[in-house]
Amino acid sequence: MPWSALPEHLNTPEKVAAAFPDDSQFGTNWFGRLYQWFQKQSKPWTAFGPRATEWWARWRELPVVIFAIFGPGESRWEESSALFAIRSVRTPVIFHWPQFLYLSRIQLWCDWHIQVQWPLFFAFHVYYGKNKLIYSYIGAKRDGDRVYWFPAVYIGFVWK
């Protein structure tokens, strides 16, 4: 289990328990308590990234864009520590090897988008009607803590 892939504030079971003290959204019945326990125990099972000390869990710092297309609007790129995002033209992207900016999985500023990244990650969204959203992804999701969560799956009506 690659605890080393997790950021400093989550790299032990005690720190995970302290970081998520109130999981009341899962309920207090037996299933809710079991799910809370599982969520906290399984954190390192799906964590990969550049700080991992195990060879099999050490993944690149920034994802490579294999392919991305965008509808009307601007594309959203993030700085490696996710402290800021920039807007860019909506031209299609084919094989972008990032230096310090990477394509965000959350493309707020365009009407629709489809992206494929490496480590393997597929995402798309479309706005329909008046500001209604369908958003989905599957694969290795990178977050602001420089961790890839794999496997990650989501389909819904809000950004996640």
Number of C-alpha atoms within 10 A of each C-alpha: 13 21 22 21 26 22 15 11 12 20 16 17 15 11 13 16 16 12 12 12 8 10 14 10 8 13 13 12 9 9 11 15 15 13 15 20 13 11 15 16 14 12 19 20 13 18 26 29 25 17 19 19 14 15 8 10 20 18 19 16 18 25 25 21 21 17 16 22 16 23 16 13 16 18 26 21 20 19 18 20 13 15 8 10 15 13 14 12 12 18 13 14 15 14 13 16 14 15 11 12 20 22 23 20 27 19 24 18 17 18 18 21 24 19 22 24 23 17 19 16 23 20 23 21 26 21 16 11 7 6 8 10 17 15 21 21 22 17 20 23 23 22 14 12 16 21 24 28 19 18 14 14 15 13 15 12 14 11 15 11
